[in-house]
Amino acid sequence: MKAFTKLPIRLVGILSFSAFSLANANDLTFYADALPVFQKNCVACHQDNGPDVGGISAPMPLDDYDQAKIWAPLIKNALITNYMPPWGAHERHRGEFKGERYIDKKEKDLLIAWVDGGALEGNPSDAANNAATVANGAGTTLPDSGWWIGDPDLVVQFEEDVYVPDEVMDWQPTIQMPVPEGAHENPKWISKAELDPGGPWVHHIVSSHMGVGVPGRGPFTYPEGWGVLLPEDPFITVNMHYHKNPGENTAVSDLTRAAFKFYEEGDVIDHVVETNLLPHRGWTIPAGHPNYEVNNTYEIEEDIFLLSMGPHMHYRGKAMRYELEYPDGEREVLLWVPDYDFNWQFLYEYEEPKFIPEGSKMHMSWWFDNSEANRFNPDPSQDVVYGPETTDEMANARIYYAPTTPRGLVVGEQIPDDIINRAREEDMIRRERADLFDPAADDFSWLTEDSP
């Protein structure tokens, strides 16, 4: 297979040479030209007191001229390098996934030309003509409730703040979130779930019932008739992964929260959502290698509807591809992420769940950059293997799916034993596989113990 390479930034800049540069860029102003593009593509996140998405908030508002002017050179660079808008999925997937974040080339060229022309202000009165262009197509206008999912039916959080000491770089405790008394006394079908990390030091969160929370990832919103069962339980268990730079005065306190919306009685659940991490281990990335490739294959053993895909690597992650081989040998690229960014780990959910027939094979490929050219590389002089630490690497290809046969489960009626038992077992297994951390214990002896 040919090596995967990225175009040098200088070449990308040449290829992206703006058509507006050929015209009079001095005619472009913030209020008349740039602001409508910012409103359509950026302001949903880039605003005063902007929304928190998976622990990340935009650093500046772009509906404010003074701020846009200050940041103009970096805005241009972010556009030329495709760092913004953050999305990752190749342009070939436009229209396939919910909440996509593509910017049209003409709009990109206009913003670059506006910067090149001196980032002129123009007449503020021109903004009034563009007031209706503010967009929330990516689902990034935060509701008044403060939760992306709207008004939640249940909110849980740590019993008290979790203290992450100075000495910690990576720590992965399993913690229980107590359910408020009387708030959840019977099993409920989840239609939406949202994890709210306490800050950027949360590397990721894993829960049997809430999915995975990683930087930049929003809530889980299942299609109508799809859901996950939350058993009655006084606690909800989460596996946390904290990561920060160790040292004096680097300690933080974390209060991660979670919220749920449930289906109402009488609703019908046809598809019980399942997930598979599809991890691939047993490889070593050589020190200094700029384009190391690993591959894995997963066989589909029954007809399924594929709901979403979530690639996961760490700082050396470069690109990732899911490719489907149908039983007749035909191949289709399900997802191609040519510019993987650890800081923006999206879950790519189909507009409509995709049918995959029994006997198909899913081929996954990951590329890693362990060279000095990777500015995020913790140590290019080290060979790297699969491991839990942020400075290790991972090659995961999580999928969410369900069998195609409708279950026809009516919310409020008796839940089949196989479903409720499985839901209970998943959380019990998560608890049994890890020592539960008690934030009230104030015991950090584990810092001097060898990791398992």
C-alpha positions in Angstrom: 0.0 0.0 0.0 1.2 3.5 -0.8 2.4 5.6 2.1 0.0 8.2 3.3 1.4 11.7 3.2 0.2 15.2 3.9 0.9 18.1 1.7 3.5 20.6 3.1 1.8 23.7 4.5 3.7 25.9 2.0 2.2 23.9 -0.9 -1.2 23.9 0.6 -1.0 27.7 0.8 -0.1 27.9 -2.9 -3.0 25.6 -3.8 -5.4 27.6 -1.7 -4.4 30.9 -3.3 -7.5 32.9 -3.1 -9.5 33.9 -6.1 -10.3 37.1 -4.3 -6.6 37.9 -4.3 -6.9 38.5 -8.0 -9.6 41.1 -7.4 -9.4 44.1 -5.1 -9.2 42.6 -1.6 -9.3 46.1 -0.2 -13.0 46.2 -1.0 -13.6 43.4 1.5 -14.6 44.5 5.0 -15.5 42.8 8.3 -19.1 43.9 8.5 -20.1 43.5 4.9 -18.2 40.4 3.9 -16.3 38.5 6.7 -19.0 38.7 9.4 -21.6 36.8 7.4 -19.1 33.9 6.8 -18.1 33.9 10.5 -21.7 33.8 11.5 -22.5 30.9 9.3 -19.5 28.8 10.1 -17.8 29.9 13.3 -19.9 32.1 15.7 -21.9 29.2 17.1 -18.8 28.3 19.0 -16.7 31.5 18.7 -18.7 33.9 20.8 -18.5 35.6 24.2 -18.9 33.0 26.9 -19.0 30.4 24.1 -20.3 26.9 24.7 -18.2 24.0 26.1 -17.9 21.1 23.7 -16.4 18.0 25.4 -14.2 20.2 27.6 -13.2 22.6 24.9 -14.2 26.3 24.5 -13.3 28.6 21.6 -10.6 31.1 22.7 -12.1 34.2 21.1 -15.4 35.6 19.6 -15.5 36.1 15.9 -18.5 38.3 15.8 -16.4 41.1 17.4 -14.3 43.1 15.0 -11.5 44.0 17.4 -11.0 40.3 18.3 -11.2 39.1 14.7 -8.6 41.7 13.7 -6.2 40.6 16.4 -6.6 37.0 15.5 -6.7 37.5 11.7 -3.3 36.0 10.8 -4.1 32.9 12.8 -7.5 32.7 11.3 -5.9 32.6 7.8 -3.4 29.9 8.9 -6.3 27.8 10.4 -8.2 28.0 7.2 -5.2 27.2 4.9 -4.2 24.2 7.0 -7.8 23.0 7.4 -7.5 23.2 11.2 -10.7 25.1 11.2 -13.6 24.4 11.1 -12.7 21.3 13.0 -14.2 18.1 11.5 -11.6 15.7 10.2 -13.7 13.8 7.8 -12.7 14.2 4.2 -14.8 16.4 1.9 -15.9 13.2 0.1 -18.2 12.6 3.1 -20.1 15.9 2.8 -23.8 15.2 3.4 -23.3 11.8 5.0 -22.9 12.6 8.7 -24.9 14.6 11.2 -23.5 18.0 12.4 -20.9 18.2 9.7 -18.5 21.2 9.7 -17.4 22.0 6.2 -16.8 25.5 4.9 -17.3 26.2 1.3 -14.2 27.0 -0.7 -15.6 30.4 -1.8 -16.2 31.4 1.8 -12.7 30.2 2.8 -11.2 32.2 0.0 -13.1 35.3 1.0 -11.9 35.2 4.6 -8.3 34.7 3.5 -8.6 37.6 1.1 -10.1 39.7 3.8 -7.0 39.0 6.0 -4.6 39.7 3.1 -6.4 43.0 2.4 -5.6 44.2 5.9 -8.7 42.9 7.8 -10.6 46.1 7.3 -13.5 47.0 9.5 -16.0 48.7 7.2 -19.3 50.2 8.2 -21.1 48.5 11.2 -24.4 49.3 9.7 -23.7 46.7 7.1 -24.0 44.0 9.8 -27.8 44.7 10.2 -28.3 43.2 6.7 -26.7 40.0 7.8 -28.4 39.4 11.1 -30.4 36.5 9.9 -27.3 34.5 8.7 -26.3 33.2 12.2 -26.3 29.5 11.8 -26.6 26.5 14.2 -26.5 23.8 11.5 -23.8 22.0 13.4 -25.9 21.9 16.5 -23.7 24.2 18.4 -26.1 26.8 19.8 -26.3 25.9 23.5 -29.9 25.7 24.8 -30.9 27.8 27.8 -30.7 24.7 30.0 -26.9 24.7 29.7 -27.0 21.2 28.2 -26.8 20.3 24.5 -29.6 17.8 24.9 -32.0 20.4 26.3 -33.8 20.0 29.6 -32.5 16.7 31.0 -34.6 14.2 32.9 -31.7 13.1 35.1 -28.4 14.8 36.1 -25.6 13.1 38.1 -22.2 14.2 39.2 -19.3 13.2 41.5 -20.3 13.2 45.1 -17.5 15.8 45.6 -14.6 17.2 43.6 -11.9 14.7 42.5 -8.5 16.1 43.4 -5.8 15.4 40.8 -2.4 16.0 42.6 0.7 17.8 41.3 2.5 14.6 40.7 0.0 13.2 38.3 0.5 13.1 34.6 -1.8 10.1 33.7 -4.4 8.7 36.1 -7.4 6.4 35.3 -9.7 6.0 38.3 -13.1 4.4 38.2 -15.6 6.6 40.0 -19.3 6.3 40.9 -21.7 9.1 40.4 -24.6 8.8 42.9 -28.1 9.1 41.6 -30.2 11.6 43.5 -32.6 9.7 45.8 -35.9 9.0 44.1 -34.7 10.3 40.7 -34.3 6.9 39.0 -36.1 4.0 40.6 -37.0 2.0 37.5 -35.1 1.1 34.3 -35.3 3.8 31.7 -34.6 3.9 27.9 -32.0 6.6 27.1 -32.7 8.7 24.0 -29.9 11.3 24.7 -26.9 11.3 27.0 -24.3 14.0 27.6 -21.0 14.0 29.4 -19.7 17.3 30.8 -16.0 17.0 31.6 -14.8 19.3 34.4 -12.0 20.7 32.3 -9.3 20.1 29.6 -7.4 17.8 32.0 -10.1 15.1 31.3 -8.5 13.0 28.6 -11.6 10.9 28.1 -14.5 9.3 30.0 -16.0 5.9 29.4 -19.4 4.7 30.6 -21.6 1.7 29.8 -24.6 4.0 29.5 -23.3 7.3 28.2 -20.8 6.2 25.6 -17.4 7.9 25.5 -16.5 11.5 26.2 -13.4 12.9 24.5 -12.2 16.4 23.6 -14.5 18.1 21.1 -17.2 15.4 21.2 -20.8 16.5 21.9 -23.7 14.4 23.3 -25.1 11.1 22.2 -28.5 11.6 20.5 -30.0 8.3 19.2 -32.3 8.2 16.2 -36.0 7.7 17.0 -36.6 4.1 18.1 -32.9 3.6 19.0 -31.8 3.5 22.7 -29.7 2.3 25.5 -31.2 0.9 28.7 -30.2 2.5 32.0 -31.0 0.0 34.8 -32.2 1.2 38.2 -29.1 1.7 40.3 -28.0 4.1 43.1 -24.8 4.8 41.2 -23.6 5.3 37.6 -20.0 4.2 37.1 -17.5 6.0 34.9 -13.9 5.3 34.0 -12.0 8.6 34.0 -8.7 9.3 32.4 -7.0 12.4 33.6 -3.9 13.8 31.8 -1.9 17.0 32.6 1.7 18.2 32.9 3.0 17.2 36.3 4.8 19.6 38.6 4.4 22.2 41.3 1.0 24.0 41.3 -0.4 21.9 38.5 -3.0 20.1 40.7 -6.6 20.5 39.6 -10.0 19.6 41.0 -12.5 18.0 38.7 -16.3 17.9 39.0 -17.5 16.0 35.9 -21.3 15.8 35.3 -23.6 13.8 33.1 -27.2 14.2 31.9 -29.9 12.0 30.4 -33.1 12.3 28.5 -35.4 9.3 28.5 -38.0 8.0 26.1 -41.6 8.4 27.3 -44.1 5.6 28.1 -45.7 4.3 24.9 -42.6 5.0 22.7 -41.3 2.0 20.8 -37.6 0.8 20.9 -36.8 -1.2 17.8 -33.1 -1.1 18.0 -31.0 -1.6 21.2 -27.7 0.2 20.6 -24.5 -1.9 21.0 -20.9 -0.8 20.7 -17.6 -2.4 19.9 -14.2 -0.7 20.6 -12.5 -2.7 17.9 -9.0 -2.1 19.4 -5.9 -3.3 17.5 -2.8 -4.2 19.5 0.5 -6.1 18.9 2.4 -3.5 16.9 5.4 -1.2 17.6 5.8 2.2 16.0 9.6 2.7 15.4 11.3 5.8 16.8 11.3 8.6 14.3 9.0 6.9 11.8 6.9 9.6 10.0 4.2 7.4 8.5 3.8 4.1 10.2 0.7 2.1 9.2 -1.2 -0.6 11.0 -4.2 -2.6 9.8 -7.0 -4.8 11.2 -10.1 -6.6 9.9 -13.4 -7.2 11.7 -16.0 -9.7 10.3 -19.7 -8.7 10.5 -21.5 -11.9 11.7 -25.1 -10.7 11.3 -27.1 -8.0 9.4 -26.6 -4.7 11.2 -27.4 -1.1 11.0 -24.2 0.9 11.5 -25.1 4.1 13.5 -21.7 5.8 13.9 -17.9 5.5 14.0 -15.4 7.0 16.4 -11.7 6.8 15.5 -9.3 7.0 18.5 -5.5 7.5 18.6 -3.2 9.6 20.7 -0.7 12.4 19.9 1.1 10.5 17.1 -2.2 9.7 15.3 -2.1 11.0 11.8 -4.9 9.5 9.7 -7.5 6.8 9.9 -9.8 4.9 7.5 -12.7 2.5 7.8 -13.3 0.5 4.7 -16.1 -2.0 4.1 -15.7 -5.1 1.9 -19.2 -6.5 1.0 -19.7 -10.3 0.6 -19.5 -10.0 -3.2 -16.0 -8.3 -2.9 -17.1 -4.8 -3.6 -15.4 -2.2 -1.4 -16.6 1.1 0.0 -14.8 3.7 2.2 -17.1 4.3 5.2 -14.9 7.0 6.7 -11.6 8.7 5.7 -10.0 11.0 8.2 -6.8 12.3 6.5 -6.0 14.9 9.2 -6.7 13.2 12.6 -6.4 15.6 15.5 -6.3 14.3 19.0 -7.9 17.5 20.3 -11.0 16.9 18.2 -12.2 13.3 18.4 -15.5 13.3 16.6 -18.2 10.6 16.5 -19.3 10.4 12.9 -23.0 9.5 13.0 -24.8 8.7 9.8 -27.8 10.9 8.7 -29.5 7.5 8.3 -28.1 4.3 9.9 -26.2 2.3 7.2 -27.2 -1.3 6.4 -24.3 -3.7 6.4 -25.0 -7.3 5.4 -23.8 -10.4 7.2 -20.5 -11.7 5.8 -19.1 -8.2 5.2 -15.6 -7.3 6.5 -14.6 -4.0 8.0 -11.0 -3.1 7.2 -9.4 -0.5 9.5 -6.2 1.4 8.8 -4.3 3.8 11.1 -1.3 6.0 10.3 1.1 7.4 12.9 3.7 10.1 12.8 6.4 9.4 15.4 8.9 11.9 13.9 10.3 15.2 15.1 8.1 16.9 12.5 5.0 16.0 14.6 4.8 19.0 17.0 2.5 17.0 19.3 4.9 14.0 19.6 5.9 13.5 23.3 9.2 11.8 22.4 10.2 10.9 18.8 13.2 9.0 20.1 11.1 6.3 21.6 9.5 3.2 20.1 5.8 3.3 20.9 3.3 0.5 21.6 -0.4 0.3 22.4 -1.1 1.4 25.9 -3.4 3.4 28.2 -1.1 6.4 28.9 -1.6 9.4 26.8 2.1 9.2 25.8 1.5 5.6 24.6 -0.6 5.0 21.4 -3.9 3.4 20.6 -5.5 2.1 17.4 -9.2 1.9 18.1 -12.1 2.0 15.7 -15.2 2.2 17.9 -18.6 1.5 16.2 -22.1 1.9 17.4 -24.7 -0.4 15.8 -27.7 -2.6 16.2 -29.1 -5.8 14.7 -31.5 -5.0 11.9 -34.4 -7.1 13.3 -36.8 -4.7 15.1 -37.4 -5.6 18.8 -40.7 -3.7 19.1 -40.2 -2.9 22.8 -42.9 -0.6 24.2 -41.5 1.8 26.8 -43.3 1.2 30.1 -44.0 -2.5 29.5 -41.9 -5.4 30.9 -38.3 -5.4 29.6 -37.1 -8.7 28.2 -34.6 -10.5 30.6 -31.8 -10.7 28.0 -31.8 -6.9 27.7 -32.0 -5.9 31.3 -29.6 -8.5 32.5 -27.0 -7.5 29.9 -27.4 -3.8 30.9 -26.8 -4.6 34.6 -23.9 -6.9 33.8 -22.1 -4.3 31.8 -21.9 -1.9 34.7 -21.0 -4.6 37.2 -18.2 -5.8 35.0 -16.9 -2.2 34.8 -16.9 -1.9 38.6 -15.3 -5.3 39.1 -12.4 -4.7 36.7 -11.2 -1.6 38.6 -10.8 -0.5 42.2 -13.4 2.1 42.8 -11.9 5.4 43.8 -13.4 7.2 46.8 -12.9 11.0 46.5 -13.6 11.4 50.2 -10.8 9.0 51.2 -7.9 11.5 50.6 -5.7 8.5 49.9 -3.0 8.9 47.2 -0.7 6.0 48.2 -1.3 4.7 44.7 1.1 7.4 43.4 4.0 5.4 44.9 2.8 2.0 43.7 3.7 0.2 40.5 1.0 0.5 37.8 -0.8 -2.8 37.1 
